[in-house]
Amino acid sequence: MKKDLLGIADLTPDDIYRVLETADAMREIGQRPIKKVPTLRGKTVVNLFYEPSTRTRTSFEIAEKRLSADTLNVAVAASSVLKGETLADTAMNIEAMSPDMIVLRHASSGACHLLSRICRSRIINAGDGMHEHPTQALLDAFTIKEHKQTIEGRKIAIVGDLLHSRVLRSNVLLLTKLGADVWVSGPPTLVPPGIERLGVHVTTSVDEAVQDADVIMMLRIQQERMQGAFFPSLREYFNVFGMTKERVRLAKPDVIIMHPGPMNRGVEIASDVADGPYSVILEQVANGVAVRMAVLYLLAGGVEDEAAA
Amino acid sequence: MKRLLKGGRLVDPANGRDGAFDVLIDGDRIVKVGRDLPIDAGTTVVEIPGGYVVCPGLIDIHVHLREPGQEHKETVATGTAAAVAGGFTAVACMPNTTPVNDNAGVTEYMLKKAAEANLARVYPIGAVSRGQKGEQLADIAELQKAGCVAITDDGRPVSTALLMRRALEYASMFNIPVIEHCEEQTLKGDGVAHEGFQASSLGLRGIPGEAESIMALRDISLSSLTGGAVHIAHMSARQTLEAVRFGKSRGARVTCEVTPHHFVLTDEALASPVPYDTNTKMNPPLRETADRDAMLAGLADGSIDVIATDHAPHAADEKHVEFDHAPFGITGLETAVSLCFDRLVHAGVVSLPRLIELLSVNPAKIINVTGGSLAEGAPADITILAPDLAVTVVAAKMKSKSKNTPFDGWQLRGGVAATIVGGRTVYVNGDAGLLV
């Protein structure tokens, strides 16, 4: 792997499989009575979050602590972004204290690329604007693999706000790299132009996307999108694109339902689907810790260590 | 003092000359143009190497000199130094300064600074609306009297169809064009890149080509309604070019310009070599290959009237931020000629005489200023070009105060050898081996 994890775009299929295999080993650590290994002892990891995040930040922090890294969280209020210190200055100040890794969450696409050019520390993208969220896609792949053994050839339907979703972009890149049959569906107002060039099927018919799917992945709908006239109302959105039990029946009998969270029950997904037997939403959260441990470990030099051993 | 430019190839489309002509300059004027002019006693002879080109001074009608108010980006002095280094003997500067050039005081200040710098000629462009707020017309008669050659609300479009109508009607009284930054603002929204695959893949908010063409169509219609002249600034979208062709075919008084970056680069530059390089962020945005190719076709077939740079200097720290937060714009004065040679002339898109029309003859016509001609009696505004000079773009060495160019390190064929304004040599390129 490269110095940084900026996006799935930079990973080869081999890189992806290495993360997933490593995550498998890491998961076991979380099942021990003493959930800690000394792997990253003496390493400093800064979680630099410019956007509010509960799940991702917590998941990274637990992963770092299980690997015995010294972690610290820097939460920058969104309101101070424009009037305060620039991202470059903040990064250089943190860099001056010689951390080993910086985990960055930022509202602007490409923010981690800027950091990558400035910092010697390894940068992990924890979500940049509408661009990528690579650890989410990796944990999704880990979850799919756990249930379906293989990803190649599986029909995967991704439904929701495709336009604003970094989860969509990372997942499409990853799943197509591994040979999945990826279908994306959402209102035409929320489909990124040219997305089909990434090798996915685009349809406004959720039924078509879901038909015989092995995996259904829902994306969050943000209520403020109504003001942008992307769709008329949450009610209408749910009627046309919401994931209901009836729709799930179109998929394969052993379909799994995924959601990166946070969920809007009754908007993109019915509660009985979210909590139903096909839902693996909480498994995704659990797997997130193992996958992030794997990423931290591999970026900290795990590959070289293994090669030397 | 007389100087004779002897040798080289003279390209003067306005007077139908292209060949081995000499130019005799006396003081600030061209006094004689002819083959093998005799050398009088007391005349300094400037030997122009074979292969070099003597042409009417280049005129860039779309430049942001940033003074008054944003002197940390550029001043009239540094901007005109960049202009002459880029082969431009004259520039027309945009009114979106601080304060806005919407009154004679600001215009006169710009002209005073230009006189002090004494490099390129500076033609201020006044605001269409007071404060560029899009509400009421600026004092256009006063602006024109003070020296403004056109009006524009550049940086944004003229806000409403009604205000545009009034501006076209009112400006026609002075025979000055309204220069329009075409942008339908609700379609542009908070977009930062061309709407298409690259923006989608990079997760950047898109601006469709139609945001530009819709406004161009509005303005072309209003030009037909009023008889006023509209000039479409920095055209980038193939749909806009279609609109301009349509307008011209219907006899509308519409002209248009394209920037070098819009006929050289595409939105792929946002992804590589440096992902999210803020020096690829400009408004209008770099568009896709079909648009870039349409601009080349429009240059070749004559639909496009002018090449202008939209020279938009920004300080390094202003650009050293997230892509979303970076200001739009790049510098252009010092790279235009090399890009034009390399990508247009040597690539066989346009002939050299056609390039001179695009960079000199037509710009002078559109803003109604002297220049664009090497006629006897005309001011001696002359650019000497070195079509085969190997040029490496080095941002750090540029005369402009700002270095925000996506072309740093590019190797191009063709450059500027020297620039003469009013008979005075104001720039000599040390690499071109010319003694002017």
Interface residues (C-beta under 8 A of the other chain):
Chain A: L82 T86 L87 A88 H106 A107 S108 S109 G110 A111 H113 L114 R117 D128 G129 M130 H131 E132 R166 R169 P192 P193 G194 I195 R197 L198
Chain B: E195 G196 F197 Q198 A199 S200 S201 L202 G203 L204 R205 G206 V274 P275 Y276 D317 H320 V321 E322 F323 D324 H325
